[in-house]
Amino acid sequence: MSDPTYDRLVEIVRNLHDAPADRFTPGTTFAELDVDSLTMVDISIRIERHLGVTVHDSELRPTLTLRGTADLIDARQNARREARQNGRPTG
């Protein structure tokens, strides 16, 4: 089953960080990919630009997995959608 958020996240990370495709699995951490702090900032910016939610680079810890990051993005998207449905600002 395809997971659009996870797939988009992997695309974002792969575009910013040159690592072999076989290293990208749901359980892979940013540390295992050797992602540095500047790349984390770029990932954070692109998540906001392409997926519409804010995930601060400080939340993208080296021990966070790609699956965990996708879950965090999904949770933020769901909260934003729910806030809109209830007429609350989503700022």
Biopython code that builds the backbone (N, CA, C, O; Angstrom):
import numpy as np
from Bio.PDB.StructureBuilder import StructureBuilder

atoms = [
    (1, "MET", "N", (0.833, -1.181, 0.000)),
    (1, "MET", "CA", (0.000, 0.000, 0.000)),
    (1, "MET", "C", (0.877, 1.244, 0.000)),
    (1, "MET", "O", (1.821, 1.342, 0.784)),
    (2, "SER", "N", (0.575, 2.171, -0.855)),
    (2, "SER", "CA", (1.353, 3.394, -0.995)),
    (2, "SER", "C", (1.006, 4.379, 0.121)),
    (2, "SER", "O", (-0.146, 4.476, 0.542)),
    (3, "ASP", "N", (2.005, 5.098, 0.585)),
    (3, "ASP", "CA", (1.830, 6.121, 1.600)),
    (3, "ASP", "C", (2.336, 7.429, 1.012)),
    (3, "ASP", "O", (3.546, 7.656, 0.976)),
    (4, "PRO", "N", (1.437, 8.297, 0.549)),
    (4, "PRO", "CA", (1.861, 9.514, -0.139)),
    (4, "PRO", "C", (2.771, 10.417, 0.697)),
    (4, "PRO", "O", (3.712, 11.003, 0.160)),
    (5, "THR", "N", (2.508, 10.539, 1.991)),
    (5, "THR", "CA", (3.339, 11.397, 2.834)),
    (5, "THR", "C", (4.745, 10.835, 2.946)),
    (5, "THR", "O", (5.724, 11.563, 2.783)),
    (6, "TYR", "N", (4.848, 9.545, 3.223)),
    (6, "TYR", "CA", (6.169, 8.908, 3.325)),
    (6, "TYR", "C", (6.905, 9.008, 1.989)),
    (6, "TYR", "O", (8.087, 9.349, 1.961)),
    (7, "ASP", "N", (6.230, 8.719, 0.901)),
    (7, "ASP", "CA", (6.855, 8.777, -0.418)),
    (7, "ASP", "C", (7.357, 10.179, -0.731)),
    (7, "ASP", "O", (8.458, 10.342, -1.256)),
    (8, "ARG", "N", (6.561, 11.186, -0.413)),
    (8, "ARG", "CA", (6.963, 12.585, -0.668)),
    (8, "ARG", "C", (8.141, 12.970, 0.215)),
    (8, "ARG", "O", (9.061, 13.650, -0.240)),
    (9, "LEU", "N", (8.120, 12.541, 1.476)),
    (9, "LEU", "CA", (9.228, 12.820, 2.381)),
    (9, "LEU", "C", (10.526, 12.222, 1.852)),
    (9, "LEU", "O", (11.559, 12.890, 1.833)),
    (10, "VAL", "N", (10.471, 10.978, 1.427)),
    (10, "VAL", "CA", (11.675, 10.328, 0.880)),
    (10, "VAL", "C", (12.164, 11.096, -0.341)),
    (10, "VAL", "O", (13.368, 11.281, -0.515)),
    (11, "GLU", "N", (11.255, 11.536, -1.174)),
    (11, "GLU", "CA", (11.639, 12.318, -2.352)),
    (11, "GLU", "C", (12.346, 13.613, -1.931)),
    (11, "GLU", "O", (13.364, 13.987, -2.514)),
    (12, "ILE", "N", (11.802, 14.287, -0.923)),
    (12, "ILE", "CA", (12.414, 15.521, -0.413)),
    (12, "ILE", "C", (13.830, 15.243, 0.095)),
    (12, "ILE", "O", (14.774, 15.945, -0.267)),
    (13, "VAL", "N", (13.968, 14.228, 0.924)),
    (13, "VAL", "CA", (15.277, 13.921, 1.512)),
    (13, "VAL", "C", (16.263, 13.492, 0.430)),
    (13, "VAL", "O", (17.415, 13.924, 0.440)),
    (14, "ARG", "N", (15.833, 12.661, -0.487)),
    (14, "ARG", "CA", (16.730, 12.189, -1.559)),
    (14, "ARG", "C", (17.187, 13.325, -2.459)),
    (14, "ARG", "O", (18.316, 13.310, -2.950)),
    (15, "ASN", "N", (16.321, 14.313, -2.681)),
    (15, "ASN", "CA", (16.704, 15.462, -3.505)),
    (15, "ASN", "C", (17.738, 16.348, -2.814)),
    (15, "ASN", "O", (18.496, 17.055, -3.478)),
    (16, "LEU", "N", (17.768, 16.310, -1.496)),
    (16, "LEU", "CA", (18.699, 17.137, -0.733)),
    (16, "LEU", "C", (19.950, 16.391, -0.288)),
    (16, "LEU", "O", (20.982, 17.007, -0.024)),
    (17, "HIS", "N", (19.861, 15.085, -0.205)),
    (17, "HIS", "CA", (20.932, 14.311, 0.398)),
    (17, "HIS", "C", (21.257, 13.112, -0.478)),
    (17, "HIS", "O", (20.410, 12.257, -0.734)),
    (18, "ASP", "N", (22.478, 13.071, -0.920)),
    (18, "ASP", "CA", (22.914, 12.021, -1.834)),
    (18, "ASP", "C", (23.252, 10.752, -1.054)),
    (18, "ASP", "O", (24.351, 10.605, -0.519)),
    (19, "ALA", "N", (22.295, 9.855, -1.003)),
    (19, "ALA", "CA", (22.494, 8.559, -0.347)),
    (19, "ALA", "C", (21.897, 7.493, -1.257)),
    (19, "ALA", "O", (20.930, 7.760, -1.970)),
    (20, "PRO", "N", (22.456, 6.302, -1.240)),
    (20, "PRO", "CA", (21.917, 5.224, -2.081)),
    (20, "PRO", "C", (20.452, 4.924, -1.749)),
    (20, "PRO", "O", (20.043, 4.967, -0.589)),
    (21, "ALA", "N", (19.687, 4.625, -2.776)),
    (21, "ALA", "CA", (18.251, 4.378, -2.626)),
    (21, "ALA", "C", (17.948, 3.270, -1.628)),
    (21, "ALA", "O", (16.931, 3.324, -0.936)),
    (22, "ASP", "N", (18.814, 2.270, -1.544)),
    (22, "ASP", "CA", (18.543, 1.143, -0.641)),
    (22, "ASP", "C", (18.693, 1.507, 0.833)),
    (22, "ASP", "O", (18.326, 0.717, 1.703)),
    (23, "ARG", "N", (19.221, 2.679, 1.123)),
    (23, "ARG", "CA", (19.332, 3.124, 2.520)),
    (23, "ARG", "C", (18.053, 3.764, 3.026)),
    (23, "ARG", "O", (17.918, 4.010, 4.225)),
    (24, "PHE", "N", (17.105, 4.040, 2.123)),
    (24, "PHE", "CA", (15.855, 4.696, 2.501)),
    (24, "PHE", "C", (14.783, 3.656, 2.802)),
    (24, "PHE", "O", (14.165, 3.103, 1.892)),
    (25, "THR", "N", (14.573, 3.401, 4.084)),
    (25, "THR", "CA", (13.513, 2.512, 4.537)),
    (25, "THR", "C", (12.737, 3.235, 5.623)),
    (25, "THR", "O", (13.249, 4.200, 6.191)),
    (26, "PRO", "N", (11.525, 2.806, 5.932)),
    (26, "PRO", "CA", (10.756, 3.473, 6.980)),
    (26, "PRO", "C", (11.497, 3.549, 8.326)),
    (26, "PRO", "O", (11.324, 4.510, 9.075)),
    (27, "GLY", "N", (12.313, 2.544, 8.627)),
    (27, "GLY", "CA", (13.014, 2.516, 9.910)),
    (27, "GLY", "C", (14.354, 3.219, 9.925)),
    (27, "GLY", "O", (15.024, 3.249, 10.957)),
    (28, "THR", "N", (14.758, 3.789, 8.794)),
    (28, "THR", "CA", (16.033, 4.497, 8.717)),
    (28, "THR", "C", (15.938, 5.827, 9.445)),
    (28, "THR", "O", (14.969, 6.568, 9.279)),
    (29, "THR", "N", (16.953, 6.128, 10.257)),
    (29, "THR", "CA", (16.992, 7.412, 10.963)),
    (29, "THR", "C", (17.795, 8.423, 10.147)),
    (29, "THR", "O", (18.539, 8.066, 9.234)),
    (30, "PHE", "N", (17.624, 9.685, 10.502)),
    (30, "PHE", "CA", (18.419, 10.723, 9.853)),
    (30, "PHE", "C", (19.902, 10.522, 10.152)),
    (30, "PHE", "O", (20.748, 10.807, 9.304)),
    (31, "ALA", "N", (20.220, 10.038, 11.342)),
    (31, "ALA", "CA", (21.616, 9.764, 11.693)),
    (31, "ALA", "C", (22.197, 8.679, 10.794)),
    (31, "ALA", "O", (23.340, 8.786, 10.350)),
    (32, "GLU", "N", (21.425, 7.646, 10.526)),
    (32, "GLU", "CA", (21.903, 6.558, 9.664)),
    (32, "GLU", "C", (22.135, 7.029, 8.227)),
    (32, "GLU", "O", (22.934, 6.449, 7.493)),
    (33, "LEU", "N", (21.424, 8.089, 7.841)),
    (33, "LEU", "CA", (21.620, 8.670, 6.513)),
    (33, "LEU", "C", (22.728, 9.722, 6.518)),
    (33, "LEU", "O", (23.068, 10.281, 5.476)),
    (34, "ASP", "N", (23.290, 9.987, 7.705)),
    (34, "ASP", "CA", (24.327, 11.016, 7.850)),
    (34, "ASP", "C", (23.848, 12.397, 7.414)),
    (34, "ASP", "O", (24.590, 13.154, 6.789)),
    (35, "VAL", "N", (22.593, 12.715, 7.753)),
    (35, "VAL", "CA", (22.035, 14.024, 7.428)),
    (35, "VAL", "C", (22.555, 15.036, 8.447)),
    (35, "VAL", "O", (22.423, 14.840, 9.655)),
    (36, "ASP", "N", (23.146, 16.120, 7.945)),
    (36, "ASP", "CA", (23.689, 17.135, 8.850)),
    (36, "ASP", "C", (22.627, 18.178, 9.211)),
    (36, "ASP", "O", (21.518, 18.157, 8.676)),
    (37, "SER", "N", (22.977, 19.081, 10.118)),
    (37, "SER", "CA", (22.001, 20.041, 10.636)),
    (37, "SER", "C", (21.517, 21.025, 9.573)),
    (37, "SER", "O", (20.355, 21.430, 9.601)),
    (38, "LEU", "N", (22.371, 21.412, 8.650)),
    (38, "LEU", "CA", (21.925, 22.318, 7.585)),
    (38, "LEU", "C", (20.933, 21.634, 6.652)),
    (38, "LEU", "O", (19.980, 22.259, 6.187)),
    (39, "THR", "N", (21.153, 20.373, 6.383)),
    (39, "THR", "CA", (20.204, 19.627, 5.559)),
    (39, "THR", "C", (18.880, 19.465, 6.291)),
    (39, "THR", "O", (17.820, 19.484, 5.667)),
    (40, "MET", "N", (18.933, 19.306, 7.616)),
    (40, "MET", "CA", (17.690, 19.227, 8.410)),
    (40, "MET", "C", (16.869, 20.501, 8.244)),
    (40, "MET", "O", (15.644, 20.443, 8.138)),
    (41, "VAL", "N", (17.544, 21.653, 8.220)),
    (41, "VAL", "CA", (16.839, 22.924, 8.013)),
    (41, "VAL", "C", (16.175, 22.918, 6.635)),
    (41, "VAL", "O", (15.010, 23.293, 6.505)),
    (42, "ASP", "N", (16.906, 22.497, 5.619)),
    (42, "ASP", "CA", (16.341, 22.425, 4.269)),
    (42, "ASP", "C", (15.163, 21.458, 4.195)),
    (42, "ASP", "O", (14.169, 21.742, 3.527)),
    (43, "ILE", "N", (15.267, 20.327, 4.871)),
    (43, "ILE", "CA", (14.160, 19.358, 4.890)),
    (43, "ILE", "C", (12.928, 19.996, 5.521)),
    (43, "ILE", "O", (11.817, 19.861, 5.009)),
    (44, "SER", "N", (13.132, 20.689, 6.630)),
    (44, "SER", "CA", (12.035, 21.355, 7.327)),
    (44, "SER", "C", (11.337, 22.369, 6.416)),
    (44, "SER", "O", (10.109, 22.427, 6.362)),
    (45, "ILE", "N", (12.130, 23.156, 5.711)),
    (45, "ILE", "CA", (11.570, 24.166, 4.795)),
    (45, "ILE", "C", (10.778, 23.499, 3.684)),
    (45, "ILE", "O", (9.685, 23.950, 3.342)),
    (46, "ARG", "N", (11.313, 22.441, 3.125)),
    (46, "ARG", "CA", (10.629, 21.766, 2.020)),
    (46, "ARG", "C", (9.385, 21.011, 2.471)),
    (46, "ARG", "O", (8.425, 20.894, 1.710)),
    (47, "ILE", "N", (9.390, 20.501, 3.689)),
    (47, "ILE", "CA", (8.168, 19.882, 4.224)),
    (47, "ILE", "C", (7.060, 20.925, 4.254)),
    (47, "ILE", "O", (5.932, 20.666, 3.834)),
    (48, "GLU", "N", (7.399, 22.110, 4.760)),
    (48, "GLU", "CA", (6.383, 23.160, 4.829)),
    (48, "GLU", "C", (5.929, 23.573, 3.427)),
    (48, "GLU", "O", (4.734, 23.739, 3.184)),
    (49, "ARG", "N", (6.863, 23.736, 2.526)),
    (49, "ARG", "CA", (6.538, 24.177, 1.167)),
    (49, "ARG", "C", (5.720, 23.138, 0.400)),
    (49, "ARG", "O", (4.747, 23.481, -0.273)),
    (50, "HIS", "N", (6.118, 21.872, 0.503)),
    (50, "HIS", "CA", (5.500, 20.840, -0.336)),
    (50, "HIS", "C", (4.371, 20.062, 0.340)),
    (50, "HIS", "O", (3.513, 19.496, -0.337)),
    (51, "LEU", "N", (4.373, 20.035, 1.679)),
    (51, "LEU", "CA", (3.350, 19.255, 2.377)),
    (51, "LEU", "C", (2.431, 20.117, 3.240)),
    (51, "LEU", "O", (1.474, 19.612, 3.826)),
    (52, "GLY", "N", (2.722, 21.418, 3.318)),
    (52, "GLY", "CA", (1.787, 22.358, 3.918)),
    (52, "GLY", "C", (1.729, 22.397, 5.431)),
    (52, "GLY", "O", (0.789, 22.962, 5.990)),
    (53, "VAL", "N", (2.699, 21.818, 6.107)),
    (53, "VAL", "CA", (2.714, 21.874, 7.566)),
    (53, "VAL", "C", (4.111, 22.241, 8.044)),
    (53, "VAL", "O", (5.104, 22.021, 7.350)),
    (54, "THR", "N", (4.164, 22.804, 9.241)),
    (54, "THR", "CA", (5.439, 23.188, 9.823)),
    (54, "THR", "C", (5.975, 22.068, 10.699)),
    (54, "THR", "O", (5.307, 21.600, 11.620)),
    (55, "VAL", "N", (7.180, 21.656, 10.394)),
    (55, "VAL", "CA", (7.949, 20.749, 11.244)),
    (55, "VAL", "C", (9.298, 21.434, 11.417)),
    (55, "VAL", "O", (10.102, 21.477, 10.486)),
    (56, "HIS", "N", (9.539, 21.959, 12.588)),
    (56, "HIS", "CA", (10.777, 22.691, 12.831)),
    (56, "HIS", "C", (11.981, 21.762, 12.738)),
    (56, "HIS", "O", (11.912, 20.585, 13.091)),
    (57, "ASP", "N", (13.076, 22.319, 12.256)),
    (57, "ASP", "CA", (14.283, 21.502, 12.134)),
    (57, "ASP", "C", (14.717, 20.940, 13.484)),
    (57, "ASP", "O", (15.363, 19.894, 13.534)),
    (58, "SER", "N", (14.372, 21.617, 14.578)),
    (58, "SER", "CA", (14.716, 21.107, 15.913)),
    (58, "SER", "C", (13.928, 19.843, 16.258)),
    (58, "SER", "O", (14.336, 19.074, 17.129)),
    (59, "GLU", "N", (12.802, 19.629, 15.579)),
    (59, "GLU", "CA", (12.009, 18.412, 15.792)),
    (59, "GLU", "C", (12.563, 17.232, 14.998)),
    (59, "GLU", "O", (12.272, 16.076, 15.303)),
    (60, "LEU", "N", (13.359, 17.535, 13.985)),
    (60, "LEU", "CA", (13.930, 16.493, 13.147)),
    (60, "LEU", "C", (15.229, 16.002, 13.792)),
    (60, "LEU", "O", (16.328, 16.302, 13.326)),
    (61, "ARG", "N", (15.075, 15.259, 14.845)),
    (61, "ARG", "CA", (16.220, 14.741, 15.596)),
    (61, "ARG", "C", (16.932, 13.650, 14.807)),
    (61, "ARG", "O", (16.311, 12.968, 13.992)),
    (62, "PRO", "N", (18.227, 13.483, 15.041)),
    (62, "PRO", "CA", (18.980, 12.434, 14.339)),
    (62, "PRO", "C", (18.401, 11.038, 14.528)),
    (62, "PRO", "O", (18.543, 10.190, 13.647)),
    (63, "THR", "N", (17.752, 10.784, 15.660)),
    (63, "THR", "CA", (17.211, 9.456, 15.946)),
    (63, "THR", "C", (15.802, 9.246, 15.378)),
    (63, "THR", "O", (15.254, 8.149, 15.474)),
    (64, "LEU", "N", (15.226, 10.278, 14.795)),
    (64, "LEU", "CA", (13.882, 10.165, 14.229)),
    (64, "LEU", "C", (13.950, 9.385, 12.914)),
    (64, "LEU", "O", (14.792, 9.652, 12.056)),
    (65, "THR", "N", (13.057, 8.431, 12.782)),
    (65, "THR", "CA", (13.022, 7.624, 11.552)),
    (65, "THR", "C", (12.230, 8.353, 10.466)),
    (65, "THR", "O", (11.495, 9.303, 10.739)),
    (66, "LEU", "N", (12.396, 7.893, 9.254)),
    (66, "LEU", "CA", (11.610, 8.443, 8.158)),
    (66, "LEU", "C", (10.121, 8.182, 8.390)),
    (66, "LEU", "O", (9.292, 9.053, 8.127)),
    (67, "ARG", "N", (9.779, 6.983, 8.883)),
    (67, "ARG", "CA", (8.376, 6.667, 9.186)),
    (67, "ARG", "C", (7.849, 7.585, 10.293)),
    (67, "ARG", "O", (6.729, 8.089, 10.206)),
    (68, "GLY", "N", (8.654, 7.797, 11.325)),
    (68, "GLY", "CA", (8.255, 8.688, 12.415)),
    (68, "GLY", "C", (8.032, 10.105, 11.930)),
    (68, "GLY", "O", (7.119, 10.788, 12.393)),
    (69, "THR", "N", (8.856, 10.548, 11.004)),
    (69, "THR", "CA", (8.710, 11.888, 10.438)),
    (69, "THR", "C", (7.431, 11.966, 9.613)),
    (69, "THR", "O", (6.689, 12.943, 9.715)),
    (70, "ALA", "N", (7.167, 10.958, 8.805)),
    (70, "ALA", "CA", (5.939, 10.934, 8.010)),
    (70, "ALA", "C", (4.709, 10.914, 8.922)),
    (70, "ALA", "O", (3.706, 11.565, 8.628)),
    (71, "ASP", "N", (4.787, 10.174, 10.019)),
    (71, "ASP", "CA", (3.673, 10.144, 10.977)),
    (71, "ASP", "C", (3.455, 11.519, 11.601)),
    (71, "ASP", "O", (2.314, 11.942, 11.790)),
    (72, "LEU", "N", (4.542, 12.216, 11.921)),
    (72, "LEU", "CA", (4.446, 13.563, 12.481)),
    (72, "LEU", "C", (3.783, 14.506, 11.476)),
    (72, "LEU", "O", (2.917, 15.299, 11.844)),
    (73, "ILE", "N", (4.182, 14.419, 10.230)),
    (73, "ILE", "CA", (3.584, 15.246, 9.175)),
    (73, "ILE", "C", (2.097, 14.929, 9.038)),
    (73, "ILE", "O", (1.274, 15.842, 8.965)),
    (74, "ASP", "N", (1.746, 13.643, 9.001)),
    (74, "ASP", "CA", (0.332, 13.246, 8.905)),
    (74, "ASP", "C", (-0.476, 13.800, 10.073)),
    (74, "ASP", "O", (-1.588, 14.293, 9.882)),
    (75, "ALA", "N", (0.075, 13.721, 11.278)),
    (75, "ALA", "CA", (-0.634, 14.224, 12.461)),
    (75, "ALA", "C", (-0.875, 15.729, 12.342)),
    (75, "ALA", "O", (-1.951, 16.216, 12.689)),
    (76, "ARG", "N", (0.114, 16.454, 11.857)),
    (76, "ARG", "CA", (-0.040, 17.903, 11.680)),
    (76, "ARG", "C", (-1.057, 18.221, 10.592)),
    (76, "ARG", "O", (-1.857, 19.146, 10.736)),
    (77, "GLN", "N", (-1.028, 17.463, 9.513)),
    (77, "GLN", "CA", (-2.007, 17.684, 8.440)),
    (77, "GLN", "C", (-3.414, 17.387, 8.926)),
    (77, "GLN", "O", (-4.348, 18.122, 8.602)),
    (78, "ASN", "N", (-3.581, 16.321, 9.698)),
    (78, "ASN", "CA", (-4.900, 15.968, 10.229)),
    (78, "ASN", "C", (-5.401, 17.020, 11.205)),
    (78, "ASN", "O", (-6.582, 17.365, 11.185)),
    (79, "ALA", "N", (-4.522, 17.537, 12.060)),
    (79, "ALA", "CA", (-4.905, 18.572, 13.018)),
    (79, "ALA", "C", (-5.318, 19.847, 12.279)),
    (79, "ALA", "O", (-6.281, 20.511, 12.663)),
    (80, "ARG", "N", (-4.599, 20.174, 11.242)),
    (80, "ARG", "CA", (-4.918, 21.363, 10.454)),
    (80, "ARG", "C", (-6.277, 21.197, 9.765)),
    (80, "ARG", "O", (-7.097, 22.115, 9.765)),
    (81, "ARG", "N", (-6.504, 20.021, 9.180)),
    (81, "ARG", "CA", (-7.769, 19.732, 8.512)),
    (81, "ARG", "C", (-8.930, 19.804, 9.513)),
    (81, "ARG", "O", (-9.980, 20.374, 9.217)),
    (82, "GLU", "N", (-8.731, 19.228, 10.684)),
    (82, "GLU", "CA", (-9.771, 19.235, 11.721)),
    (82, "GLU", "C", (-10.050, 20.653, 12.197)),
    (82, "GLU", "O", (-11.205, 21.015, 12.418)),
    (83, "ALA", "N", (-9.017, 21.450, 12.356)),
    (83, "ALA", "CA", (-9.201, 22.846, 12.786)),
    (83, "ALA", "C", (-10.011, 23.625, 11.752)),
    (83, "ALA", "O", (-10.875, 24.429, 12.102)),
    (84, "ARG", "N", (-9.726, 23.379, 10.497)),
    (84, "ARG", "CA", (-10.493, 24.066, 9.436)),
    (84, "ARG", "C", (-11.954, 23.660, 9.463)),
    (84, "ARG", "O", (-12.847, 24.490, 9.293)),
    (85, "GLN", "N", (-12.186, 22.382, 9.678)),
    (85, "GLN", "CA", (-13.574, 21.878, 9.716)),
    (85, "GLN", "C", (-14.341, 22.466, 10.892)),
    (85, "GLN", "O", (-15.558, 22.639, 10.827)),
    (86, "ASN", "N", (-13.624, 22.770, 11.965)),
    (86, "ASN", "CA", (-14.265, 23.321, 13.156)),
    (86, "ASN", "C", (-14.221, 24.841, 13.190)),
    (86, "ASN", "O", (-14.629, 25.462, 14.171)),
    (87, "GLY", "N", (-13.722, 25.434, 12.110)),
    (87, "GLY", "CA", (-13.721, 26.891, 12.007)),
    (87, "GLY", "C", (-12.658, 27.575, 12.847)),
    (87, "GLY", "O", (-12.765, 28.770, 13.123)),
    (88, "ARG", "N", (-11.631, 26.839, 13.259)),
    (88, "ARG", "CA", (-10.557, 27.432, 14.051)),
    (88, "ARG", "C", (-9.433, 27.863, 13.114)),
    (88, "ARG", "O", (-9.205, 27.242, 12.076)),
    (89, "PRO", "N", (-8.729, 28.942, 13.494)),
    (89, "PRO", "CA", (-7.584, 29.348, 12.685)),
    (89, "PRO", "C", (-6.499, 28.276, 12.693)),
    (89, "PRO", "O", (-6.303, 27.593, 13.698)),
    (90, "THR", "N", (-5.790, 28.131, 11.565)),
    (90, "THR", "CA", (-4.772, 27.096, 11.470)),
    (90, "THR", "C", (-3.365, 27.669, 11.442)),
    (90, "THR", "O", (-2.401, 26.905, 11.410)),
    (91, "GLY", "N", (-3.216, 28.987, 11.454)),
    (91, "GLY", "CA", (-1.948, 29.698, 11.412)),
    (91, "GLY", "C", (-0.768, 28.962, 11.612)),
    (91, "GLY", "O", (0.325, 29.528, 11.584)),
]
sb = StructureBuilder()
sb.init_structure("model")
sb.init_model(0)
sb.init_chain("A")
sb.init_seg("    ")
for serial, (resi, resn, name, xyz) in enumerate(atoms, 1):
    if name == "N":
        sb.init_residue(resn, " ", resi, " ")
    sb.init_atom(name, np.array(xyz, "f"), 0.0, 1.0, " ", f" {name:<3s}", serial, name[0])
structure = sb.get_structure()
